[in-house]
Structures are given as structure tokens and as C-alpha cells.
Amino acid sequence: MLEKAARRVAEMRLDNVRLCWGDAVDLTFADDSFDAVVSSFALAHVGLKERPQALSEMFRVLRPEGRLGLNQASGEQFPGFSTGAQIRDWLGAAGFTEVCIADYDDVYRIVTAKRPD
């Protein structure tokens, strides 16, 4: 996926993008590093027990007022993906506020949340 992303970045001539490999439950970035964290279908590749820690890491690397965006399949429809209730509980435990979960066609789920000031 990093190779594919690198090709896209080059094709689009983006000079403000840095791609890197990492561990979702132990991010190597400093606290308060990013204005936004976006994860598309990646959370399903993290073990169920480790997902709360991955979301806590996303919270940690966000700056105050930073935004989180998650895209995934509906856990109610597809085993292996998180349910809306799980996501809401984990995000709340991590400290996120303004959690919004929107399901589309009972298949896709978009989740947004905010790290408070």
C-alpha cells in the first residue's frame, strides 16, 4: 500500500506528504503532532483487543482540536470490523468528543471525532 500511495503522491506532485510504515498501537510520532488522523479500513487489521489502544494512540498524536476520520465496513454486517457501539465506547475512553457515526447502505461506516482543547 505504501508503494501505491507513493506512486499517487508522485503523480499528484505533492510535496507536503510523508509516507511511513508504523505500528498502530505504538505510533512513533510525538504527542500533538497532527491536525488530523485519517484511517481507511486499517482498524480491521488491528486485533480486536488492540483497537482501543490504536485509537488512544491516534488521540495522543493529534493536536488539541484535532480531528479523527475513520472509514470502515459496518461491524454489524461484516465480522472482523468494529460495531458502532464498540467504536463509540473506545473513542470515549480515549478522550475523543463530538463522535459522529454515519452508516451508508448498511455497509460503509464513516466515523468522525475531535480531540478536545
CORWO-V808940 format. One record per backbone hydrogen bond with DSSP energy under -1.0 kcal/mol. CO is the residue of the C=O (numbers start at 1). NH is the residue of the N-H. Records with the same first field share a line. If there is no record, write none. Layout:
CO->NH, NH
//
This chain:
1->5
2->6
3->7
4->8
5->9
6->10
7->11
8->12
9->14
10->13
23->26
34->63
35->67
37->69
39->71
42->45
43->46
47->51
50->54
51->55
52->56
53->57
54->58
55->59
56->60
57->61
60->32
61->33, 34
63->66
66->115
67->37
68->113
69->39
70->111
71->41
72->109
74->78
78->81
82->75
83->87
84->88
85->89
86->90
87->91
88->92
89->93
90->94
91->96
97->114
100->112
102->110
104->107, 108
107->74
108->104
109->72
110->102
111->70
112->100
113->68
114->97
115->65
//
